[in-house]
Amino acid sequence: MNQNVVRYALTPKDLHAHIFQVELTLDNPNPLGQVFSLPNWIPGSYLIRDFSKHIVSINAQSCGKTIAIKKLDKNHWITQPCDASITLQYELYAFDLSVRCAYLTNERAFFNGSSVFLKSVGFEDNPCELVINYPTSKMLGDWSCATTLKLKSKDEGFEVYQADHYQDLIDHPVEMADFTRFEFEVNKIPHAMTLTGQHTTDIARLRADLIRICQHHIDFFVSDVPFDEYLFLTLVRTKAYGGLEHKKSSSLICSRKELPTENKPEIDSDYTRFLALCSHEYFHAWWIKTIKPASFHALNLGRENYTEQLWVFEGFTSYYDELSLLRTKLLSPEQYLTLFAQTVTRVQKSQGRHKQSLAESSFDAWTKFYQQDENAPNAIVSYYTKGA
């Protein structure tokens, strides 16, 4: 296999229109016509999302001349036969505030590679290089870039990152903003958290609590830690919640009230919710990113990947995300039992538990759990809560 580097360059082109511009350069393309594709879903979120719908324009060039590029289906394109280097240039709309896609405004830029970077079919195992350009506006404040991609070089206005292959490239979300960043070590492994958005967080307390949680998980799994650094990327909003796991990082969204402040000495239910979220996504670094269902070892991001075991991987993680807070003495036994009782109550109140097994809930996540309607409480059971 040709091991030439697949080169990408990403530019926040129009912050007000929420447009990223991406250039992809591929040497030695398939001379019969090079195929490119974009994933239809992101690992950890089991729903076909059709990320290609956000591409608003695409063109191809070779040797300084425009060449034809044709769409084959919703997420595949092919260029005309060409035996010289090809450069694709495309623009995509980025205004999804969740942890699953991409977002661009004059306040921040965020993206997952699965919704942004086209794959060069046949070159999936080639190393990749990514140039991230900063916005040129001087009115944005002091933006920085946070990601666990390997940094190759850094200059004024841009940074260059490397990835071992395409799958590696898309498993490191990127945050660009004027964020708060703090660092800590656990087992001599560097960790960090960024907080994007307005907040009055007691950083010292949050750092100390995260250290206890991370140390618990490292001790729990005993085996080698599957990362050499870890990053929590956190977006702070007035009212929001969510998280998504990655191999060396996690993307989080929390409400401002869920962060600790110096005038709130007790760990209340709001802060508990945020710590449990951090615990949950960090646990996933072992339990589904490293230890995973057999069907997840070679994911096909173009279609659904079915498994009956999500209840094991999400349910067990949900169980330990709160139990670890008890074991690290962040929660009292009374606080933990209250949370556990709430989980049991949610399961018992759901009539869907009589209609759907945990294996069925896992298998049908694509069409039922992630696409709930008004009848969902009567028809399905959560593989998170019942699995816990």
Secondary structure by P-SEA (a helix, b strand, c coil): cccccbbbbbbccccccbbbbbbbbbccccccbbbbbbbcccccccccccccccccbbbbbcccbbbbbbbcccccccccccccbbbbbbcccccccccccccccccbbbbbccccccccccccccbbbbbbbccccccccccccccccccccccccbbbbbbccccccccbbbbbcbbbbbbccccccccbbbbccccccaaaaaaaaaaaaaaaaaaaacccccccbbbbbbbbccccccccccccbbbbbbccccccccccccccaaaaaaaaaaaaaaaaccccccccccccccccccbbbbbcccccaaaaaaaaaaaaaaaaccccaaaaaaaaaaaaaaaaaccccccccaaaaaaacccccccccccccccccccccccc
